[in-house]
Amino acid sequence: MKRKILRLILGDQLNVQHSWFSSVDSNVTYLMMEVRSETEYVKHHIQKVIAVFTAMREFAFQLQEAGHRVHYIHFDDPGNTHDFSGNVSRILKQENHDLLEYQMPDEYRLDQEMIKLAASLEIPVQAKDTEHFYTSRYELSAFFNGKNFLLESFYRHMRRKHNILMEDDKPLGGKWNYDVANRKKLPPNPRVVKPLVFNHDHREIYEMILSQGIKCFGEPHAEAFPWPLNREESLEVLRFFVKQCLPNFGKYQDAMHTDYWSIYHSRLSFSLNTKMLSPAEVVEAAIEAYDQNAAISIEQVEGFIRQIIGWREFMRGVYWDQMPDYENRNFFDHQNPLPDFFWTGNTKMNCLHHAIGQSLDKAYAHHIQRLMVTGNFALLAGIHPDEVDQWYLGIYIDAFHWVELTNTRGMSQFADAGMIATKPYISSANYIDKMSNYCKSCHYHKKQRVGEKACPFNSLYWNFLESHRIKLQENPRMKMMYRAWHNMTPEQKEAILMQAREYLKHPEQL
């Protein structure tokens, strides 16, 4: 007699290309659920909750249309236990399945929950690969084999292993990395392509969220929701990106501007992180566009592919190698609370006002806004990494723990003591002005270190260096900064530190 199988699908496992779905089997039931445990482990942006729930529902409908049996538990369904273990146990008892299968979660928290669930059941349980990433969970660990992690080494390994942008054993174009060519500010009066957005009406889910008391923040855009919420829309955004944005992506990927919220960025991260798209098909689409479009230079396509096969896979590998201890790292022993303006955008610092305001409005900011504006300020202001993690994990539509934690606590906050980044990513106003137009209309003056209109980034920058001098001054990439600090007069130093102390004493007034 054929086994009756229950297969659990999580909200970020919407991979219709998975081998599970290659054939229809009447003895297999797919279980999906909307549960409060996933809306409450951190306070989420309401667009993130709308997007995940809607994408899940559309995926379930797609499976049903293909002939698969699907048991879908809505958030407000009677009997919903609002956690995975409770709902799975309930369904197993009701429907007499004799095998449970699940795809391995990408988040450590859920992985542990699945292991505990499996141990509590009286039937066999099998864990399957998600068939999404280029690498296995522990491939990075095996590659470095106890040595220090280095992204560039891993990235070159990935290029060679998967024969991506290669000519025999040499990198296409003669260089592995064109990052130095990818740091341009937008020119005056740029012709930035208008982003492709959608116009979904999700008032029904929005009203359900309100009625069920799910605690969220941010602008819902429930009547004109802009994000791709199924595979077909995700493929449409991918095609738009490689045709309209990729020709200028690389050179302007670090640029920031008050008039353009997406510039030339792909905005594919939500589709990738929910697995509606695979990294392989995204990379293949970029390479095909490069081969067919002379306007796309090697600098543009390499910069994009490095983010997919290098950075994304690297961060996942670090996550699985270092969890669960990684989320407790606090190298600088920072203890300050997150200022209230991170939840409102109400600050006189124009860069933060814009980056946070955009995040609250769109549940999105690109990587330099996250790293060198909000993350930079949080690090300079000594914010506790736990509070920074919770904000980043909650506010961004693409933020899932495996990718958020390593990017925030490691790359942005240097709380891992340099496991990911070779130095803290900090700057004064100079870098922000170099890469954006934020400083032009700011209340503060970008060049002033002290005084009523002195940009807070300036004094906080030098205060950070002095506060952590013992830990950082021997870092080879920090020595030039410390030489500049040591060359200042005692009077200059004291004035700067006094200015920083005043700003840190009253961050709500910034």
FIMI-965649 format. One record per residue (C-alpha): residue in three letters; x, y, z. Coordinates in steps of 0.05 Angstrom, whole numbers, plus 5000, padded with zeros to 4 digits. Layout:
N
ALAXYZ;...
***
This chain:
510
MET500050005000;LYS502750684981;ARG504851165037;LYS500451755052;ILE505252355055;LEU504453045085;ARG509453555058;LEU510454205096;ILE512054845056;LEU514355465093;GLY512956175071;ASP519856275041;GLN519755615003;LEU515555804943;ASN519755424892;VAL515155144840;GLN521254834805;HIS522654384864;SER522753644847;TRP516853534895;PHE512353834842;SER514953474781;SER508952994783;VAL502152974816;ASP500952444868;SER494152354901;ASN497552064963;VAL501352714976;THR498353315011;TYR502053975014;LEU501054365079;MET501855125082;MET499955575139;GLU499756295163;VAL501656305236;ARG502356825290;SER509056555312;GLU511956815247;THR508857505254;GLU511057605326;TYR518257375333;VAL519858085309;LYS515358675292;HIS514758685216;HIS513359215164;ILE506259115142;GLN508259055069;LYS512658465088;VAL506758105121;ILE502158265063;ALA507258045012;VAL509057375045;PHE501757185059;THR499557374988;ALA505357024955;MET503856404996;ARG496556414976;GLU498256504902;PHE503255934906;ALA498055474938;PHE493155654883;GLN498455504831;LEU499654814861;GLN492154674863;GLU491454894790;ALA496854394772;GLY492953834806;HIS496553784873;ARG492753694938;VAL493854294983;HIS491554405055;TYR492255155068;ILE491055435138;HIS489256165136;PHE491156625194;ASP483956695217;ASP481855965206;PRO478455635266;GLY483055125297;ASN489455465274;THR494455345331;HIS498855905303;ASP505255505305;PHE508154985258;SER508654425307;GLY501454485332;ASN498354525264;VAL502553955236;SER500753505294;ARG493353685287;ILE493253535212;LEU497052875220;LYS491852635270;GLN485952855227;GLU488352565162;ASN492451955183;HIS498852095143;ASP504451605155;LEU510352035131;LEU512052765142;GLU516953115095;TYR519453825100;GLN524554255063;MET530354465108;PRO528955165134;ASP533955715120;GLU533156005190;TYR536455675249;ARG530455815293;LEU525755435248;ASP530854885235;GLN530954745310;GLU523354755312;MET522954235256;ILE528053785291;LYS523953815356;LEU517553685318;ALA520553075284;ALA522852795351;SER515752875379;LEU512152495324;GLU510751755320;ILE511451725244;PRO517851785202;VAL520052485184;GLN524752655126;ALA528253315113;LYS529453515040;ASP533854035008;THR530454664982;GLU534054584915;HIS534955334912;PHE542055554929;TYR548455424891;THR551655164955;SER549754675009;ARG549154925081;TYR556254755100;GLU559954825034;LEU563255475056;SER565455145121;ALA568754585082;PHE571955065032;PHE575455475086;ASN576654875132;GLY578155285194;LYS581555865159;ASN579056575161;PHE573156715116;LEU574857145055;LEU569457325006;GLU574057424947;SER576956724953;PHE570056424959;TYR567456834900;ARG573056604854;HIS571755884876;MET564355974857;ARG566156274789;ARG570755684774;LYS566155144801;HIS560055374762;ASN563755644701;ILE560756334708;LEU563956914668;MET570056474654;GLU574556354594;ASP577855684609;ASP580755804679;LYS581256564671;PRO576057084689;LEU572357384630;GLY575258074616;GLY581757924652;LYS579558134722;TRP575657774776;ASN572758394808;TYR570859064779;ASP568559384844;VAL573059984836;ALA569160164773;ASN562460104810;ARG562660704856;LYS559961284816;LYS555161824840;LEU549161974795;PRO550762554747;PRO546763194748;ASN539863114716;PRO540462354709;ARG535761964664;VAL534061414713;VAL529260884688;LYS522560874723;PRO521960234763;LEU517059684744;VAL511859634798;PHE505159284804;ASN498359514826;HIS495558974870;ASP489459094912;HIS490558724978;ARG485459075022;GLU482558395041;ILE489158145072;TYR490558835101;GLU483758835136;MET485058135161;ILE491658365190;LEU488158935226;SER482458505251;GLN487057965278;GLY491258465316;ILE497858315280;LYS502558855304;CYS506059185245;PHE508859855224;GLY509960235159;GLU505660445100;PRO501359875074;HIS499760105003;ALA494159595007;GLU490459864947;ALA496459924901;PHE501559424925;PRO507959494883;TRP511758834895;PRO511958194852;LEU507857674888;ASN508357054845;ARG513356724798;GLU510557044734;GLU511157744762;SER518057584789;LEU520357364720;GLU517458004692;VAL521758424741;LEU527858004722;ARG526758134648;PHE525758874662;PHE532158904702;VAL536758574652;LYS533958994595;GLN532859674627;CYS537359704688;LEU543259244680;PRO546859694629;ASN547860204685;PHE547359764747;GLY554659664764;LYS557360364759;TYR551560674799;GLN550060114849;ASP552860524907;ALA549361174888;MET543861484930;HIS538962034910;THR532862364941;ASP528862324875;TYR530161594858;TRP528661034906;SER530960434865;ILE535760754814;TYR538360154773;HIS537559624827;SER534158964809;ARG529258934868;LEU529358174860;SER531458014931;PHE524357874956;SER523057404898;LEU529757064909;ASN529057004985;THR522156704979;LYS524856244924;MET519956474871;LEU526256564830;SER532656154834;PRO539556484836;ALA541756054777;GLU536256314731;VAL537657034753;VAL545156954737;GLU543656614671;ALA538857174651;ALA544257694667;ILE549557324627;GLU544857234568;ALA543257974568;TYR550758134571;ASP552057674511;GLN546457994470;ASN546858734489;ALA553259114473;ALA550959674521;ILE552159204580;SER559559214598;ILE563258684638;GLU563559174697;GLN555959184701;VAL554558444697;GLU560358234741;GLY558158724796;PHE551158424796;ILE553257694792;ARG558157794849;GLN552357984894;ILE548657334876;ILE553856784873;GLY558857134918;TRP555757544973;ARG548957194980;GLU551856484982;PHE557656725026;MET553057035078;ARG548756405081;GLY554955975091;VAL557456415148;TYR550556395180;TRP550355635183;ASP557655575204;GLN556856055262;MET549755975289;PRO547156005342;ASP552856395376;TYR553256905320;GLU546957275340;ASN549957435408;ARG556357765383;ASN557558485407;PHE564958625396;PHE564559355416;ASP559859225475;HIS554959745447;GLN548959855493;ASN545160475469;PRO537860415448;LEU535560545377;PRO533261265371;ASP525761365361;PHE526861695293;PHE528561005264;TRP521060875270;THR518661545243;GLY524061845199;ASN523362495238;THR530462745241;LYS533963365215;MET539462925184;ASN537062905112;CYS540662255094;LEU537261885152;HIS530662235141;HIS530562005069;ALA533261295078;ILE528761145137;GLY522761495106;GLN523561095042;SER524260455083;LEU517860595121;ASP514160765057;LYS516760205012;ALA519759675059;TYR525959765016;ALA532660105014;HIS538659894973;HIS545059615003;ILE548860275010;GLN543060625044;ARG542860045093;LEU550359995103;MET552860715099;VAL546961125123;THR542660755174;GLY547860225192;ASN553460735194;PHE549661175242;ALA547660585287;LEU554960365292;LEU557561065306;ALA552161185357;GLY553660545395;ILE546860225386;HIS546159525414;PRO546559015357;ASP540258665381;GLU536159295369;VAL539459415301;ASP538058685281;GLN530758735300;TRP529759375261;TYR533059105198;LEU529558435203;GLY522858765211;ILE523059355164;TYR525459045098;ILE521058625054;ASP527058185034;ALA529658095106;PHE529957365128;HIS534357175187;TRP539756805149;VAL541357395105;GLU539557965152;LEU543657745211;THR550257665175;ASN549458305136;THR547358715197;ARG551158445256;GLY557158255215;MET558058715155;SER554559325182;GLN555859325257;PHE562458945259;ALA559758585320;ASP563257945298;ALA570158265307;GLY571658235233;MET569557545213;ILE566057825151;ALA568758535142;THR576158705146;LYS574459375179;PRO568359735206;TYR564160065151;ILE564060765180;SER564561445149;SER563762185163;ALA559162615121;ASN564462625066;TYR562761935039;ILE555262055042;ASP556162715004;LYS560662364953;MET555461834937;SER548962234942;ASN545362904940;TYR543062835012;CYS547663365041;LYS545463924993;SER538764035028;CYS540663825099;HIS539664235163;TYR546864055182;HIS553264275147;LYS557163695117;LYS564063995131;GLN563064235202;ARG565563805259;VAL563264245317;GLY557964765326;GLU550364805323;LYS549964605249;ALA555664085251;CYS553763445217;PRO553062905271;PHE556662395227;ASN563062805233;SER563862835308;LEU560862145318;TYR565961855269;TRP571962115307;ASN568761945374;PHE567861225350;LEU575261175331;GLU577461445398;SER572561025438;HIS575060385405;ARG582260575393;ILE585159975432;LYS581159485390;LEU582059815322;GLN588460215317;GLU592759625296;ASN587859435240;PRO591959555176;ARG585959875141;MET584760355199;LYS591760635208;MET590961225161;MET584661445199;TYR588261405265;ARG594161795238;ALA589362355219;TRP586362325289;HIS593162335323;ASN595262935281;MET589663365310;THR591163835367;PRO588663655437;GLU583864245433;GLN580963995367;LYS580063295394;GLU576663535457;ALA571863985419;ILE569963405372;LEU568962915429;MET564863415468;GLN560463525407;ALA559462775399;ARG557762685473;GLU552463225467;TYR549362895406;LEU549362205439;LYS546262495502;HIS540262755463;PRO539462335399;GLU532062485396;GLN533863215380;LEU538163055319;
***
